[in-house]
Amino acid sequence: MSFKSKNTNWTEVNAAGTSSMIPAGGYVAKILSVEDVESKEYLKFTYDIAEGEHRGFFETDDRPYTHQFIRSYKSTAEAFMKQFLDCVEASNGNFNLSTWDNDPNGLVNMLVGVIIQREDYTNGSGEDRARMNVEGFASADNIRNGRFVVPEPKDTRNGGETPEPTQAATPEPTPNADGGSVYDGDIPF
């Protein structure tokens, strides 16, 4: 068959390189599954969009990593887990944190507000790519009422605005007028 005889309606064909990434923003999400990764002390959540124009966005996506997030339960991250659980509790009348038995499966089918940020990055092959990450959480009502902030896109590409950290030489302290010294280098945090 020749190209001319193919008779394709090119206005209905998706161009290569276009993707079906969800736009950055706030969404009411439904938790579909939870996996406890005990060796690393975190929960891995798979979710889908539960409300609005993007409802069911990931239903036909066979790449679960595109709609997953993790929450660590290490002692150093308990405050972040608590903030997430507070958002789950505020989003579900049938979930009470004070009576929850810490069974991760009790979070399945619960709603939570997710705030999604775009990240531009360079993959291991040196190719620039984009992905959407859950950057934060809110109650479902805060998402519905627009009470959240969409973070600016994050650029971690080689040559991007937020490059990988490098080890730099530490500048010497500068003496001040009273004989003491002042560290005038960049603070690393």
C-alpha positions in Angstrom: 0.0 0.0 0.0 1.3 3.4 -0.9 1.3 6.4 1.4 -1.2 8.2 -0.9 -3.6 5.2 -0.9 -3.5 4.9 2.9 -6.2 7.6 3.2 -5.5 8.4 6.9 -7.3 11.3 8.6 -4.2 12.9 10.2 -6.3 15.2 12.4 -7.3 12.1 14.4 -3.8 10.7 14.9 -1.9 11.5 18.1 1.6 12.7 17.3 4.6 10.8 18.7 6.0 12.4 21.7 2.7 13.7 23.0 1.8 12.3 26.4 -1.1 11.9 28.5 0.3 13.4 31.7 -2.1 14.8 34.1 -1.7 18.6 34.5 -0.1 20.0 37.6 -2.7 20.9 40.1 -4.8 19.8 43.0 -7.0 16.7 42.8 -9.3 14.6 45.0 -7.8 11.2 44.8 -9.0 7.7 45.8 -6.4 5.3 47.3 -6.6 2.1 45.3 -4.0 0.0 47.1 -1.3 0.3 49.8 1.9 -1.8 50.1 3.9 -1.8 53.3 7.6 -1.9 52.4 8.8 -2.9 55.8 12.5 -3.1 54.9 12.5 0.6 54.1 9.7 1.7 56.5 7.3 3.3 54.0 3.9 2.8 52.6 3.5 2.8 48.8 0.1 4.1 47.7 -1.5 3.6 44.3 -4.2 6.2 43.6 -6.6 7.5 40.9 -8.4 10.7 40.5 -11.8 10.4 42.1 -13.6 13.6 41.1 -13.7 16.3 38.4 -12.8 16.4 34.8 -9.8 14.1 35.2 -11.8 11.5 37.2 -10.5 8.0 36.4 -7.4 9.5 34.6 -5.2 6.5 35.4 -7.9 3.7 34.9 -6.3 2.5 31.7 -2.7 3.3 32.6 -0.7 0.1 32.9 2.3 1.9 34.5 1.4 2.1 38.2 4.5 4.2 38.9 2.8 7.2 37.2 0.2 7.3 39.9 2.0 6.2 43.1 3.4 8.0 46.1 5.2 6.9 49.2 4.9 8.0 52.8 7.7 7.0 55.2 6.8 5.9 58.7 10.4 6.1 60.0 10.6 8.0 63.3 12.3 10.9 61.6 9.3 11.3 59.2 6.4 10.8 61.6 5.3 14.4 61.4 4.9 14.1 57.6 2.9 10.8 57.9 0.7 12.5 60.5 0.0 15.4 58.2 -1.0 12.9 55.4 -3.2 11.0 57.8 -4.9 14.2 59.0 -5.7 14.9 55.4 -7.2 11.4 55.0 -9.2 11.9 58.2 -10.5 15.3 57.1 -11.5 13.8 53.7 -13.5 10.8 55.0 -16.3 10.8 57.5 -15.8 7.1 58.1 -12.1 7.3 59.0 -11.1 8.2 62.5 -7.4 8.4 63.3 -7.9 7.8 67.1 -9.6 4.4 66.4 -7.6 3.3 63.4 -5.6 0.2 64.1 -2.6 1.1 61.9 -3.6 -1.4 59.3 -2.5 0.1 55.9 -5.4 -1.7 54.2 -7.8 0.5 56.2 -6.6 3.4 53.9 -7.8 1.6 50.7 -10.8 3.4 49.1 -10.2 6.5 51.2 -10.1 10.0 49.6 -7.3 12.5 50.0 -6.3 15.7 48.3 -3.1 15.4 46.2 -1.1 18.3 44.9 0.8 17.4 41.7 3.9 19.1 40.5 5.7 18.8 37.2 9.4 17.8 37.3 11.7 18.0 34.3 14.6 15.7 34.7 17.4 13.9 32.8 17.1 10.1 32.8 20.0 7.7 33.0 20.5 7.7 29.2 20.9 11.5 29.2 17.5 12.2 27.7 15.4 15.1 29.1 12.0 13.9 30.3 9.1 15.1 32.4 7.0 13.5 35.1 4.3 14.5 37.5 4.9 13.9 41.2 2.6 14.1 44.2 4.2 17.1 46.0 1.8 17.6 48.8 -1.5 16.7 50.4 -4.7 18.5 51.5 -8.2 17.7 52.6 -10.6 16.8 49.8 -12.6 19.9 50.7 -9.6 22.2 50.4 -8.9 20.8 46.9 -12.6 21.2 45.9 -12.6 24.8 47.1 -9.3 25.7 45.5 -7.5 26.2 48.9 -4.0 24.9 47.8 -1.0 26.2 45.9 0.3 24.5 42.8 4.1 24.4 43.1 6.2 25.8 40.3 7.7 23.2 38.0 10.9 21.6 39.4 13.8 21.4 37.0 16.4 18.8 37.9 17.8 18.3 34.4 21.5 18.4 33.7 22.0 22.2 33.3 18.6 22.9 34.9 17.9 25.4 37.6 18.1 22.9 40.4 21.2 20.8 39.6 22.4 17.8 41.6 24.3 18.9 44.8 28.0 19.0 44.4 30.8 19.2 47.0 32.1 22.7 47.1 35.1 24.1 49.0 34.1 25.7 52.3 35.1 29.4 52.3 37.2 30.7 55.2 35.4 32.8 57.8 35.8 36.6 57.4 37.0 38.6 60.4 34.5 41.3 61.5 35.1 44.6 63.3 35.1 43.2 66.9 37.7 40.6 66.2 35.3 37.7 65.8 34.7 36.0 62.5 31.6 35.6 60.3 30.9 32.8 57.9 29.8 34.5 54.8 29.5 31.4 52.5 26.3 29.9 51.3 24.4 28.0 54.0 23.9 24.5 52.7 20.2 24.2 53.7 
